[in-house]
Amino acid sequence: MGRALHGYLGMLKLGKLAVLRMAESVGISRLLSASSWRRRRLLILCYHGISKYDEHEWSGLYMASEKFRRRMEFLAHSGCTVLPLTEALQRLQEDTLPERAVAITFDDGFHDSYSVAAPILESFGFPFTLYLTTYYVEFNRAVFDPMCSYLLWKGRHKKILKWPTLLPQPALLEDAQSRERATVAIQHYASSSNLSGQEKDDLLIELAERLGINYRELSEKRVLHLVTPDEARQLASRGVDLQYHTHRHRVCRTRECMFTELEENRHHLKRLSSAEPRHFCYAYGLHLPEHLGYLKQYGILSATTCTPGLCSDRTDPLLLPRMVDTSTNSDLEFRSWLAGTAQFLPRRSIEVNPGEPATEKPTSVPEPAAQHH
């Protein structure tokens, strides 16, 4: 993304914040929040990770635990009603939603959703849905793609990484764009070489050694690991709703690929929870026209995107919008989504690649290729 576009997005955000601030100061947000229009709409919040250590400094999709708790405190004191996703979607269609209805979702199933997020949510009595991708639940090592990026960021003090067999030229680790190019090159090597999960982990170990990072320590801390099967079962026993997110965090073009991913995902989810999964979250937020037909054939009741917005009874249940709440969102933006004010401003979907800070992008769907496994 060029500097000109970065500048344009920055100016656009400043303008949006000014409008939201004015709407709040003159009482428009308060009136809209209490309106029948808002009562007939559901806000689905989306989170990816809550930091245990320094993850929020690395990626905008991670949020500091203090900031996440502040979000939940505001939610608790704002007159919103947090509902389980299944109940919320049913009541949306029945026009029986309570005022300022909200559902909370987490994507992927990183360990911090168990160790950090769940205790905070439970302290407020808030239910949540966990869209769980299951390959790295069973092979419980660091998820390869985001860990590549994290290691390169964490090793930026080394300044230069030379790795001729993988990198066409040395990576300047102090430069974010150079780190991103190195990340893509390493991920491409792993994908084109068809490395197994263990081989990818061995590659991460070598990368960490080249950067002077203690990989064993990161593994012991469970940084960028998913929940274990036992942790997932504990969450389910405590009322957390485990739902589909594909087995390998894969974007599929064909019906065969989609059904294989769903079937493998379902097989593992059923070993973790007695509840039958019926709801789906698109990997990376990417959805193609043919996906809707595949999901209907498989019996999926709803599917969430990363396109910002509130749901109404006219929303296609297989294209549900969500507010992706990141560390770059201000408290004002969060409050404006709860009230519904943000719905009326120009919106752009969110890039949800965990390997780099979250960025806004147009709502068109790029060629899907990336996957966790």
N, C-alpha and C positions, 0 to 999 in steps of 0.2 A: 504494500500500500504506500503510495507516494506521499511526500510531504504536503503537497497541495490538498490531497484528499483528507489527510490528517487535520490540516488546518480548517478545511471546510466542516468536517465533523465536529471539531472543537467549537467553532462559531455556532453551528447548529445547536449543540448541546447548551451553550451559554444562553442562546435565545430561548430555548425550551425552559431552562431553569428560571429565567426571568418571568416568563408567562406563568409558570406554575407558582412562583413566589407571589405574584400579583393575585392569582386566583385564590390562593390561600389567605392572603392578607385582607381581601375585600369580602371574604365569606363565601365565594362561589364553591370552593371545595367542600365546605361544611354542608351547604345546601344540597349539592349533588350527592354527597355521601348518604344523606338521609332521604333521598328521593326514591320513588317507586322504580325509576329507571335502574338505579344501582341495585335495588332489592331483587330485580329480575335477572341479575347477572352474577356470575361466579368468577372470582379471581383465583387462578391456580398459580401458586408460587413455585419456582424451580430453583433448587440449589444443587451444587456439585460437590463441594468440599468445604469443611470448616477446619481451620488450621489447628494442628497440634504443636507445630514448631514454626517454621518460616515459610510455609507453603504459600501464604497470601502475599508474600513479598515477591514470589516467583510468578504466580499466575493470578490474573484477575478473577478467574472462576473460583478461586479459594477465598474464603472470608475469615477474618480474624474472629476467634470465638467471642471476644468481648463485643464486637460489632453485631454478630449474629444474635447474642443474648439481648442486646439493645433493640434489635428488630423485633424480637419476640415480645419484649416488654411493651413496646409501642402497640403491637398487635393486640396484646391482652387488654390494654387500656383505651383502645380506640373504638370499642363497641362492635368490633368484628366478631363473627362466629366462625371458628375453624371446624370444618366438617371432614370426616373421612371421604376420600375421593368418590367411592362408589355411591355413598349416600348423597353427596353433593350433586353428582351428575343426575341421579334419579330425581332429586327434588328440583333440579333445574328444569327438567322436562315437565314435571308436575306443577310448576309455578308455585312451589311451597318453600322456596329458599327463605331463610331468615335474613335480617338486614346485614348488609356488608359481609356476604358469605365468602369464605376463603378456604382453599384446600392447599396443603403443603406437600410438595414432592421432592425427592432426592433422586438424582440420576447416578447410575453406575454401581454404587455400593462400596465406596472406599471405606477403609477401616475407621476413619474419623466420623463417619455417619453413625457408627456404633459407639465409639468411645467418647466422642465430643458432642455431636448433634443430638443424639437420642436422649441423653440425660438432660440436656437443656430443654428440649421439647416436652419431655415427661414432667419436668418441674412446673410447666405451665398447663399441663393436661392437654397438649395439642397432639392429635393423631397425625400420622403422615404415611405417605406411600413411598416405598423404595423400589424404583425400577432397577432391577438387579441383573447385570450381565454376569454370566455364571462361569465362564472358562477360568478366570483368575480367582474365583472362589475355590475351585478344586485344585488348580495349580497355584498355590498361594505364595507367589513371589511378586516382586514389584511389577506393575503393569508397564510393559516395555515402552510404548510410545511416550507417555508423559514422563517416565523416569529418564529417558534420553535427554529430554529438554531440561528437566530439573538438574541433572548432573552437570550439564554444560553451563547452566546458570550458576550453580553452586561452585563450579570450578573456574568462574570468571577471573578470579585473582591470578590464575596461572597465565592469563593474557593470551597465550598462543597454544593451539593444539595442532600438532603435526601427526597425521595418521595416513600415510600415502595409500594404503590399500583400501581405505574407505573414503577419504576426503581428497578431492582433486587438487585442493590447495589448502594451506594452513588456515585454520579458523581463528579469527581475532575474537577472543571470548569476551572482551570488554564491550564489544559492539553487538547489540541485540539482533540486528539483521544477519550478521555473520554467524551468530549462534543458531539462528533459525535455519540458515542454509546448511549448517553442519548437522542439525537435527534431522532435516529432511534427507540428507545424504545417507546418514546412518540408518534411518528407518527404511529408505529405499533399498539399501544393501540387504537388510534383514528380510524384507519382503521378496525381493528378486531372488535371493538365495534360498527362499522357502525354509527359513530356519524354524526349528521346533521351539516350543516355549523354553526348554532348558537351554538350548543354544542361544536364544535371545538373552537369557539371563546371564549366560557366560560372557556374552558381548558387553552387557552392562558392567559386569565385574571388571573386564579389561578397560572399558572406558573410564570407570572410577579410578583404577590404578594409574592410568595415564594422566589423570587430573589431580592425583594425590588426595583422593577422597576415600574415607573409610566406608566401604559399601556394606560390610557386615554390620556396622553400627546402624546404618540407615535401615537395614533389613530387620534388625532387632527392634527398632522403633516402629516398624510397620509403615514407614513412609511410602505412600503411593501403593500400598497393598490394598486389596479388597478384603471384605470380611471373610472369616473362615466359615465353613459349614456350621460349626457349633454356634458361632456368633450370630449367623443368620437365623438359626433356629431360636436362639434366645430372643432376638428382635421379634420374630413372628409370635412367640409365646407371650410377648408383652404387648401384642396388638398391632405391631407394625405390619402394613399391608405390602407384601412382596409381589411384584408384578413384572411383566415381560420387558426386556430391553435387549433381546437377542442373546445368544450364547457367547459369541465372540465379538460383540460390539461391531457388527458388520452391517454395511449398507448393501442390500441385495437388489439386483435388477430382475432376476427371474423368479417365477413362482416356486420352482424347486429349491432354490437357495433360501428364499424367505421361509418356506415351510420347514426346511431342515433346521434353520436357526431357531424358529419358534418351537419346534418339537424338542430339540436339545435343551433349550431354555426351560421349557415346561417340565421336562424330565427331571432336571436338577431342582427347579423350584418346588416340585411336588415332594421331593425328598427333604425340603427345608420347612415346608408349611403345609398344613392340612387343607388350606383354602385353595380353591381352584383359581388360577390366574385368568383374568379376562380382559385386562387393560394393558396397553402397550405404549412404549415411548420410543420414538424414532432415534436411532443411533446418530449422534452428532446433530440431531434436529433435522436431518435430511430426509425429505419425503418426495417420492416421485409419483406421477399420476397412477401408475399401475399398482402401487402399494395399497391403495384403498381397496381395490378388488381382491387382492391377495388376503388382506386382513379380514375382509367380510367373509371370504370363503373359509378362513380358518376359525371364524367365530369370535373374533375380537370385538369387544363392545365399544371401546374408546381408544384413541391414540393421541398422545400429546406431542406438540411441536415446540420449537423455541421461538416461534413468532410471537411478539408481544401483543397482548390484548386481553379483554375480558370475554368470557363465554356467555352466550345467550341461548335461548331455546331454538334459535335458528342456526346455530353453529353446527357444522358437520361434526359429529362425534368422533370421526377419525382424523380431524384436523383441528384439535383443540389448541387454542393459543395459551401461552403461559408468560408470566413475567419472570425472566431469568434474572434473579437477584445476584449481583456480583459485588465485589469489593469496590468497584468504581462507581456504583450507584450511590447517590447522596441520600440522606434521610428524607429530604424534601421529595425526591423522586419516589421513594418507597411510600411515603404518606399519600402522594398523589395517585399512585396506583390503587391503594386501598380505597380511597375516596371515589376513584373512577375518572378523575380529571385528566390523567395522562392518556386516557383512551382517545381524547379528542385532538391530540397533537400528532404531528408526523412521527411515524415509528419505523424502526429498522430492525430486522431480525438480528440475533446474536450469534457470532461465531463461537462454537462450543468445542473447539479443539483444545483439550486440556494441556497441550504442549506449550502454549504461549498465552500471554494475557488475553482476556476476552476483548473482542472488538466488535463494533457494529458492522453490518454488511447489508447489501440489498437483499430482498427476499427471494431472488432467483436461486435455483438449486444448481450447484456446480456438479461436475462429474464425480460421482462417489467412487472412492478408491480406498481411503484409509480405513484401517481396522485395528483393534487392539492386539489381536492374535496374529 
